């Protein structure tokens, strides 16, 4: 009996030793954690670091400002805590009520150690948000709809337990894969943003051109129907396709050198292409407004019927050329022969223009019978005496006006229709052959 009692006592002592070892067995440190709410903690709840139990809740009390003060005990080697430590109340699952624990962050090892019974304020603690608190934020219609959603889930999973279990089995791999995908998307956030913006611009451009896109789809459908109708020809084409591909392979090999030169061209063209998009946007209204003009131009070029468009006119141009060639040759010869005559008369342009002007003035009167002109030629109507200061004009009798006049052809130089200027620049024989005119023939007077 005594041996049996001794054996039981030895087992109990060993159990106590193991419990002490498992629970830390070392020095324990107490700390006071202040939360806005105890979050349904009870004495004995775990204190964990990284999912490992390092202590427990020892006491729960109220502060003077009605906040929850939780006294915890932390076992070595996770104690003492360091400055910067923080605590969060968490739940092991949503299905329980008193399944709370405190997740503790000990703080950086480089920070100062916290004394025993040190207090962590609400700036270093976070209270759990219960599911009831979340649901209490919903209004009555929202809670009613939530009830319907939950009932819908019950109906959905009724009799589908095995399938739901299989789905739960593959949920973790799916979440892990999704996390990797999200990490990749986060790493390429800039590229993803650019892709979304460019996609938005692309969709906007497609929306602006939806009529053209609809026409493209319709034409594609007609093209596919035409290809289906030519299946025999397509079959023949596919038979000769391998030979074509072999020949194209050689062509593509020779194309590599050209692509190198093309890369250089593309690099040089990049600075110019930055203004291409604004230019095309500004060109769009012009293209839209030019459609009627292009349609009229197409009709002008080719119209049903004969001798009514540019195509018919172009076909007749060779005959016109054969007919016009002798006339043009003779015209060129006539122009070459007329050139000396025109060169002679060109200095007299001023006199010729003056004659047309004066003739127009003389014939610019009308009466009841229509156009009429008053012509009154006057010759040698005055005699000029330069002896008095400034000169004197004396009228002559009509019978004496023709006396002494030379009625032969004059050889006046250009500008001789008016008196010579004091600097001698009024009339000139410049541009005429030597001896073609007499510079001395000029009207009298200053």
C-alpha positions as MATLAB code, in Angstrom:
seq = 'XXXXXXXXXXXXXXXXXXXXXXXXXXXXXXXXXXXXXXXXXXXXXXXXXXXXXXXXXXXXXXXXXXXXXXXXXXXXXXXXXXXXXXXXXXXXXXXXXXXXXXXXXXXXXXXXXXXXXXXXXXXXXXXXXXXXXXXXXXXXXXXXXXXXXXXXXXXXXXXXXXXXXXXXXXXXXXXXXXXXXXXXXXXXXXXXXXXXXXXXXXXXXXXXXXXXXXXXXXXXXXXXXXXXXXXXXXXXXXXXXXXXXXXXXXXXXXXXXXXXXXXXXXXXXXXXXXXXXXXXXXXXXXXXXXXXXXXXXXXXXXXXXXXXXXXXXXXXXXXXXXXXXXXXXXXXXXXXXXXXXXXXXXXXXXXXXXXXXXXXXXXXXXXXXXXXXXXXXXXXXXXXXXXXXXXXXXXXXXXXXXXXXXXXXXXXXXXXXXXXXXXXXXXXXXXXXXXXXXXXXXXXXX';
ca = [
       0.000    0.000    0.000;
       2.781    2.352    0.932;
       4.567    1.480   -2.316;
       1.402    2.184   -4.291;
       0.987    5.579   -2.607;
       4.625    6.399   -3.296;
       4.186    5.505   -6.978;
       1.110    7.747   -7.296;
       2.966   10.589   -5.587;
       5.895   10.147   -7.954;
       3.582   10.315  -10.988;
       1.927   13.472   -9.647;
       5.309   15.062   -8.996;
       6.468   14.215  -12.522;
       3.266   15.738  -13.953;
       3.850   18.932  -11.982;
       7.434   19.112  -13.223;
       6.323   18.588  -16.846;
       3.594   21.244  -16.490;
       6.084   23.684  -15.062;
       8.485   22.978  -17.942;
       5.756   23.264  -20.608;
       4.290   26.449  -19.160;
       7.588   28.153  -19.086;
       8.779   27.221  -15.681;
      10.985   30.337  -15.696;
      10.500   33.819  -14.413;
       7.060   35.321  -15.066;
       6.422   39.054  -15.560;
       3.132   40.834  -15.047;
       1.859   43.700  -17.181;
      -1.309   45.766  -17.222;
      -2.966   46.178  -20.637;
      -5.662   48.862  -20.993;
      -8.340   48.233  -23.688;
     -11.434   50.200  -24.594;
     -13.375   46.969  -24.010;
     -12.475   43.587  -22.560;
     -13.934   41.969  -25.687;
     -15.412   39.000  -23.661;
     -12.015   37.972  -22.261;
     -12.094   35.789  -19.142;
      -9.430   34.837  -16.632;
      -7.245   32.103  -17.952;
      -7.429   33.131  -21.646;
      -4.175   32.674  -23.516;
      -1.569   35.279  -24.236;
       0.146   34.327  -27.507;
       3.067   35.458  -29.618;
       3.025   34.205  -33.195;
       0.386   31.574  -32.329;
       2.356   30.168  -29.361;
       1.047   30.386  -25.784;
       3.447   32.413  -23.627;
       1.166   33.383  -20.740;
      -2.400   33.916  -19.589;
      -4.916   36.489  -18.392;
      -4.694   36.863  -14.601;
      -7.173   39.606  -13.755;
      -9.802   41.834  -15.409;
     -10.850   45.166  -13.850;
     -12.149   48.641  -14.677;
     -10.120   51.839  -14.730;
     -11.377   55.150  -13.407;
     -12.504   56.150  -16.915;
     -14.444   52.868  -17.362;
     -11.940   51.134  -19.597;
     -10.879   47.497  -19.290;
      -7.586   46.802  -17.488;
      -6.289   43.303  -18.237;
      -3.484   41.970  -16.068;
      -1.462   39.331  -17.928;
       1.437   37.153  -16.969;
       4.140   36.502  -19.571;
       6.691   33.713  -19.209;
      10.353   33.869  -20.105;
      12.076   33.883  -22.583;
       9.391   36.177  -24.102;
       9.553   38.446  -21.066;
      10.419   41.078  -20.183;
       8.670   43.078  -22.880;
      10.348   46.025  -24.576;
       9.231   49.527  -25.327;
       7.073   49.523  -28.466;
       5.150   46.391  -27.476;
       1.483   46.151  -28.513;
      -1.483   43.859  -27.874;
      -4.623   42.878  -29.834;
      -7.635   40.903  -28.647;
      -8.480   38.210  -31.187;
     -10.943   35.325  -31.566;
     -10.008   31.778  -32.504;
     -13.193   31.525  -34.627;
     -16.501   33.279  -35.256;
     -18.565   30.392  -33.933;
     -17.593   30.740  -30.270;
     -18.249   33.358  -27.613;
     -15.556   32.994  -24.929;
     -12.811   31.827  -27.308;
     -10.707   34.988  -27.051;
      -6.960   35.405  -26.625;
      -4.474   38.268  -26.583;
      -1.999   38.436  -29.468;
       1.100   40.154  -28.077;
       3.940   41.838  -29.947;
       6.933   42.012  -27.513;
       8.531   45.066  -29.138;
      11.997   45.434  -30.709;
      14.877   43.889  -28.764;
      16.861   47.098  -29.224;
      14.318   49.078  -27.170;
      14.400   49.564  -23.391;
      12.861   46.800  -21.251;
       9.527   47.414  -19.535;
       9.393   47.064  -15.779;
       7.123   44.563  -14.125;
       3.565   45.832  -13.693;
       4.186   48.354  -16.532;
       1.047   49.558  -18.298;
       0.327   49.623  -22.046;
      -2.271   52.309  -22.854;
      -4.982   52.304  -25.476;
      -2.489   53.751  -27.976;
      -0.706   50.364  -27.903;
      -3.763   48.074  -27.682;
      -6.601   47.169  -30.058;
      -9.987   45.831  -28.961;
     -11.698   43.103  -30.946;
     -14.747   43.999  -32.995;
     -17.473   41.436  -32.325;
     -19.703   40.179  -35.066;
     -22.718   41.462  -33.109;
     -21.262   44.973  -33.147;
     -20.873   44.780  -36.892;
     -24.428   43.524  -37.367;
     -25.767   46.230  -35.001;
     -24.517   48.862  -37.461;
     -26.994   47.574  -40.076;
     -30.455   49.078  -40.288;
     -33.579   46.895  -40.198;
     -33.922   46.409  -44.007;
     -30.222   45.464  -44.294;
     -30.515   42.898  -41.474;
     -33.600   41.457  -43.148;
     -31.757   41.075  -46.448;
     -28.801   39.523  -44.606;
     -31.152   36.939  -43.104;
     -32.359   36.094  -46.599;
     -28.766   35.691  -47.778;
     -28.004   33.301  -44.908;
     -31.177   31.315  -45.620;
     -30.176   31.236  -49.269;
     -26.809   29.754  -48.288;
     -28.647   27.123  -46.232;
     -30.777   26.237  -49.253;
     -27.703   26.218  -51.485;
     -25.732   23.796  -49.308;
     -28.728   21.580  -48.392;
     -27.747   18.057  -49.437;
     -24.443   19.281  -50.880;
     -22.258   18.621  -47.861;
     -19.814   16.375  -49.727;
     -19.396   18.884  -52.521;
     -18.948   21.703  -50.012;
     -16.298   19.615  -48.231;
     -14.412   19.108  -51.503;
     -14.656   22.840  -52.173;
     -13.280   23.597  -48.700;
     -10.426   21.127  -49.357;
      -9.285   23.109  -52.384;
     -10.040   26.517  -50.853;
      -6.626   26.912  -49.227;
      -4.664   26.214  -52.460;
      -6.979   28.561  -54.320;
      -6.408   31.308  -51.748;
      -2.643   30.744  -51.835;
      -2.619   30.946  -55.605;
      -4.811   34.044  -55.471;
      -2.415   35.610  -52.973;
       0.514   34.981  -55.313;
      -1.476   36.494  -58.156;
      -2.305   39.568  -56.074;
       1.357   39.895  -55.054;
       2.358   39.855  -58.709;
      -0.309   42.444  -59.496;
       0.878   44.599  -56.597;
       4.481   44.337  -57.775;
       3.386   45.458  -61.235;
       0.934   48.104  -60.024;
       2.311   50.744  -62.393;
       2.039   48.458  -65.410;
      -1.468   47.373  -64.322;
      -2.538   51.015  -63.973;
      -1.153   51.829  -67.416;
      -2.916   48.751  -68.827;
      -6.260   49.787  -67.305;
      -5.885   53.390  -68.528;
      -4.935   52.261  -72.030;
      -7.799   49.753  -71.986;
     -10.169   52.564  -71.003;
      -8.898   54.709  -73.870;
      -9.209   51.745  -76.241;
     -12.785   51.031  -75.166;
     -13.644   54.744  -75.461;
     -12.173   54.868  -78.966;
     -14.118   51.729  -79.910;
     -17.307   53.274  -78.500;
     -16.731   56.396  -80.605;
     -16.329   54.187  -83.678;
     -19.098   51.716  -82.844;
     -20.766   52.253  -86.227;
     -17.539   51.400  -88.032;
     -16.984   48.465  -85.681;
     -20.489   47.177  -86.414;
     -19.765   47.465  -90.131;
     -16.472   45.626  -89.588;
     -18.233   42.778  -87.799;
     -20.842   42.575  -90.541;
     -18.142   42.577  -93.219;
     -16.236   39.924  -91.282;
     -19.358   37.772  -91.262;
     -19.711   38.242  -95.028;
     -16.036   37.421  -95.458;
     -16.400   34.231  -93.421;
     -19.464   33.269  -95.491;
     -17.522   33.900  -98.703;
     -14.626   31.772  -97.426;
     -17.038   28.984  -96.522;
     -18.501   29.174 -100.026;
     -14.993   28.787 -101.471;
     -14.061   25.756  -99.377;
     -12.796   23.850 -102.410;
     -10.433   26.680 -103.359;
      -9.379   26.988  -99.731;
      -8.603   23.280  -99.651;
      -6.367   23.670 -102.713;
      -4.656   26.654 -101.126;
      -3.972   24.680  -97.941;
      -2.377   21.913 -100.005;
       0.169   24.282 -101.538;
       0.673   26.107  -98.223;
       3.637   23.937  -97.034;
       5.608   24.782 -100.174;
       4.755   28.445  -99.719;
       5.900   28.339  -96.086;
       9.231   26.737  -97.049;
       9.853   29.465  -99.579;
       8.721   32.120  -97.111;
      11.238   30.776  -94.585;
      14.099   31.752  -96.900;
      12.493   35.142  -97.423;
      12.181   35.726  -93.681;
      15.825   34.763  -93.144;
      16.876   37.378  -95.683;
      14.516   39.822  -93.998;
      16.541   39.920  -90.776;
      19.054   42.410  -92.141;
      16.193   44.627  -93.285;
      14.631   44.470  -89.814;
      17.876   45.778  -88.335;
      17.695   48.816  -90.604;
      13.986   49.107  -89.793;
      14.789   49.308  -86.055;
      17.003   52.298  -86.779;
      14.193   53.901  -88.771;
      11.725   53.285  -85.926;
      14.099   54.815  -83.354;
      14.512   57.905  -85.511;
      10.729   58.125  -86.081;
       9.768   57.956  -82.391;
      10.243   61.729  -81.699;
       7.924   62.539  -84.619;
       5.206   60.049  -83.647;
       4.460   61.779  -80.329;
       2.546   64.457  -82.260;
       0.821   61.884  -84.498;
      -2.088   61.170  -82.116;
      -3.120   64.877  -81.719;
      -2.783   65.293  -85.495;
      -5.056   62.315  -86.159;
      -7.637   63.626  -83.664;
      -7.685   66.969  -85.469;
      -7.812   65.169  -88.823;
     -10.946   63.211  -87.842;
     -13.438   66.129  -88.419;
     -11.800   66.834  -91.789;
     -12.163   63.202  -92.850;
     -15.786   63.163  -91.696;
     -16.595   66.379  -93.603;
     -14.677   65.167  -96.669;
     -16.903   62.128  -97.206;
     -19.433   63.962  -99.461;
     -16.538   65.448 -101.444;
     -14.942   62.021 -101.890;
     -18.296   60.603 -102.977;
     -18.688   63.371 -105.576;
     -15.098   62.828 -106.701;
     -15.771   59.122 -107.147;
     -18.791   59.963 -109.315;
     -16.673   62.451 -111.280;
     -14.014   59.811 -111.936;
     -16.371   57.001 -112.881;
     -20.076   57.300 -113.695;
     -22.346   54.815 -115.494;
     -22.806   55.745 -119.144;
     -20.583   57.022 -121.916;
     -18.534   60.215 -122.304;
     -19.477   61.578 -118.860;
     -16.500   61.045 -116.507;
     -12.742   61.412 -116.222;
     -12.122   57.820 -117.273;
     -13.772   58.482 -120.648;
     -11.918   61.790 -120.966;
      -8.598   60.068 -120.271;
      -9.295   57.480 -122.950;
      -9.745   60.284 -125.507;
      -6.587   62.133 -124.537;
      -4.337   60.181 -127.010;
      -6.522   61.264 -129.955;
      -6.530   64.845 -128.657;
      -2.759   64.713 -128.358;
      -2.362   63.537 -131.963;
      -4.640   66.321 -133.203;
      -3.132   69.061 -131.021;
       0.533   68.227 -131.651;
       0.790   70.026 -135.087;
      -1.201   73.015 -133.781;
       1.019   73.312 -130.745;
       4.162   73.041 -132.879;
       2.906   75.827 -135.178;
       1.908   77.884 -132.125;
       5.406   77.549 -130.687;
       6.907   78.656 -134.017;
       4.519   81.663 -134.152;
       5.404   82.690 -130.603;
       9.106   82.488 -131.380;
       8.607   84.719 -134.458;
       6.457   87.165 -132.439;
       9.028   87.474 -129.706;
      11.132   90.200 -131.441;
       7.956   92.219 -132.141;
       6.852   91.931 -128.500;
      10.311   92.864 -127.312;
      10.121   96.004 -129.476;
       6.692   97.070 -128.209;
       7.257   96.123 -124.555;
       8.898   99.504 -123.648;
       5.753  101.238 -125.025;
       3.511   99.510 -122.475;
       2.933  102.800 -120.645;
       1.706  104.560 -123.790;
      -0.493  101.605 -124.800;
      -2.138  101.445 -121.366;
      -2.652  105.222 -121.443;
      -4.339  104.975 -124.840;
      -6.741  102.292 -123.593;
      -7.486  104.354 -120.509;
      -8.129  107.578 -122.437;
     -10.181  105.727 -125.062;
     -12.319  104.261 -122.314;
     -12.885  107.689 -120.816;
     -13.864  109.147 -124.181;
     -16.416  106.385 -124.812;
     -17.870  106.321 -121.296;
     -20.896  108.540 -122.051;
     -24.451  107.456 -122.859;
     -27.475  109.140 -124.392;
     -30.916  107.942 -125.527;
     -29.376  106.142 -128.501;
     -26.800  104.234 -126.428;
     -23.057  104.620 -126.283;
     -21.459  107.630 -127.985;
     -18.085  109.375 -128.028;
     -17.125  113.015 -128.509;
     -13.881  113.189 -130.464;
     -12.293  116.570 -130.933;
      -8.696  116.257 -132.161;
      -6.656  119.360 -131.472;
      -3.193  119.945 -133.045;
      -0.877  122.969 -132.630;
      -3.606  125.027 -130.906;
      -1.075  127.193 -129.039;
       2.313  128.722 -129.639;
       4.819  128.734 -126.783;
       7.025  131.757 -126.001;
       9.740  131.039 -123.398;
      11.033  134.651 -123.083;
       8.652  135.887 -120.364;
       9.261  134.439 -116.964;
       7.559  131.029 -116.812;
       6.677  131.036 -120.545;
       3.477  132.109 -122.333;
       0.993  130.042 -124.426;
      -0.638  132.059 -127.262;
      -3.751  130.625 -129.064;
      -3.437  130.222 -132.858;
      -6.118  130.588 -135.491;
      -7.584  127.263 -136.741;
      -6.183  127.860 -140.251;
      -2.667  128.282 -138.899;
      -2.655  125.236 -136.636;
      -1.541  122.765 -139.304;
       1.196  125.021 -140.666;
       4.640  123.567 -140.121;
       3.411  120.208 -138.808;
       5.094  117.075 -140.071;
       2.314  114.615 -140.839;
       4.682  111.656 -141.401;
       5.291  108.703 -139.005;
       7.072  109.610 -135.776;
       9.854  107.578 -134.227;
       9.277  108.516 -130.612;
      11.004  106.631 -127.789;
       9.121  105.152 -124.828;
       7.915  107.942 -122.538;
       7.938  110.566 -125.295;
       4.200  111.253 -124.922;
       5.027  113.786 -122.200;
       7.699  116.443 -121.745;
      11.163  115.309 -120.793;
      11.918  115.487 -117.056;
      14.626  117.818 -115.819;
      16.925  114.854 -115.010;
      16.391  113.338 -118.487;
      14.575  110.215 -117.162;
      11.220  110.775 -118.923;
      11.790  108.991 -122.224;
      14.393  106.385 -123.011;
      15.468  104.015 -125.767;
      16.569  101.340 -123.256;
      15.571   97.840 -124.396;
      15.139   98.810 -128.081;
      17.494   98.003 -130.909;
      19.949  100.756 -131.787;
      18.354  103.375 -134.078;
      14.781  102.230 -133.388;
      13.625  105.636 -132.080;
      14.699  109.288 -131.944;
      15.094  110.617 -128.376;
      14.807  114.182 -129.698;
      11.146  113.721 -130.580;
       9.383  114.964 -127.444;
       6.660  117.563 -126.765;
       7.897  121.106 -126.210;
       7.787  122.728 -122.858;
       9.358  122.198 -119.478;
];
